[in-house]
Amino acid sequence: MLIIDAHLDLSWNALQWNRDLQLSVNTIRTLEGGMPGKGRAQNTVAFPEMRQGQIGLSIATVLARSTGRTVPHIDYATPAQAYGVAQGQLAYYRALESQGVIRIITDAAALAEHVAQWTGDSIADDVPLGFVISMEGADPILKPDDLEAWYEAGLRLLGPTHYGPGRYAGGTGTELGLTDIGRELVREMQRVGVLLDLTHLSDQSFWQALELYDGPVLASHQNCRALVPHQRQFSDDQLRAIIERDGVIGAAFDDWMLYPGWSPDTADNRLVSMDMVVDHMDHVCQLAGNTRHAAIGTDLDGGFGREQSPHDLDTIADLQNLIPLLEKRGYSADDIAAIFHGNWLRLLNTAWGNK
């Protein structure tokens, strides 16, 4: 079944981690054998496995921060540097597109054509992977007025912040709201037609952004605070607010977002299974009373690998194993199709049809 994964940091992995994503996962692991650093030789995502698992469409990020933090390969001293890095990541996607490896999707007509090629009786080996471009944390946008230029370059979704205090909004781990330029940016997103990704917004920023933005919203890689108590997850009130806006919530596969109290320093992934991902999907469905709002947003390449993923997932191709897990919970084939791809397609078509 076609899968849409709403959050993969592919260009960040290719450039900042220096991974050739056209190689297989196992080849990348072999090449990284002996390398120091979290997640090295443990990766789960590469293009061959995406094809194998029929992840034919992804929301692919550009990611660079400038917030005064100092995490290597993600934090930069100035917004101008973050801008340059993010532009380079976008150029990487364009280079892949010029080689026929991927296809950047920016409108409803291209989306329909692409999905048709990935859902026929047989999928040709040369059908490109489809990417919709998102930005995780808006630091590379030098000023809100620049958003339209990013849109013209292909950007279609935007999460205003990431971890910590951002230039535009308080993020995970803060109790800060939108900044003055953050309010301007959210208004500009509404005007230009860029989808608002609420993931990583602090509670304060979350509610402020919803007041300012009345277009379609999503949480690309977000789990449930009722199951894993942590500010990174969303409360039931927040999830209901997204549901009321006909938004979609993509379940994330990071172990510490799936198992209460899990830490890479004190636990191993044998405690965590993909059935726990289904717990979060099911929680969203129970809140909504239907399957219109639960989906997939793995973040499987977000700075970790197998060591911080469910133990029964070796590569991203194993997402197809969610089918029997959902079936055991009583989900029908139509329900599973909605969770796997239908809900993201509805959101994108709604957004782009209104543009």
C-alpha positions, 0 to 999 in steps of 0.5 A: 500500500502507498505510504506517505511519510510526513517527516524525513530530514533527507537533505540534512542526512545527505549533506550534514551527515554526508550520506549517499541516500541512493545507496542501500541502508546496509551499504551506508551502515557498512561505510559508517562502520567505526565512525563515532557519533550517535546514529552512525552505522545505524541508519534506517532510511535510504531511497532503495528502502523507501521504494521497497516499502512503497513510501512513494511520497514524503514531506522532506525538510530543509533544516538549519537553526540559528538560535544561539545553540551549538549542536554540530551540523544543525546550529549556525552562528547567524541567520545568514549562515542558516539561510545558506545551508537551507538553500544548499539543502533545497539545491540538493533536492533540485539536483536529484530531481534533475537526475530523475531520482525524485520529483518535487510536488508543488500543486494538486495536478502534479500530486494526482499524477504522481500518486497515480503512478505509485498506485497502479497494478505495477509500479515502474522501477524508474518512477521517481520518489515524490517530495513535498518540501517543508522547512523545520524551524524558520530560522533560514527565513531572514525576514517574513517578507522573504517567505514568498521567495521560498514559496516560489522556490518550492517550499509548501509547509513550514514549522516555525520553530524547533527545539528551544527558543527560535527567532520566530517562536518558542519551541520544544522545551520552552514556555515562550510564545510567538515573537513579533516577527513570528506573528508577522510570519504566520500571517504571511504564511496565510497570505502566501498559502504555506501550510502551518506545521504545528510540530515543535511549537511550545504550548503558548506558540501553538495556541497563538499560531492557531488564532492567527492562522485559519488555513489548513494545519498539521502536526507532521511528526507528533505523538500524544501527551496522554500516553507519553507525558512530555511537553514535546507531545501534544495534549488532548486539547491540542490534538482536538484543536487540530482535528476540529480544523480537519488537520492531520497528525503524523505519528513519530517513531522516536523511542523516547516519544513512544515509551514513557521515561525512555532515554537513550542513555538508560534504555534500549529499543527492546522496550519499544515496538511498532505496536506503540506507534499504533497506540498513538494513532489509535488515541488520535482516532478515538479522540476524533471518532474516525480515522480522518486525522491519524497518519504517519510522520516517522522522523526516522532519520532525525539524528538517530537510527535503529538504536532509538527506533522500535525494535521490530523496525530495521529499515523504513521499508518495515512501515508496511508491517503496520498493516497487520498491527492495525488490522488486529485493532479492528481497522479496516482496509479503508481505515488503513489506507486513510492512515497510510496516505489518504489523510495526507492527500486530503490535506494537501489537496484541500490546501492546494485546491484553495490556493 
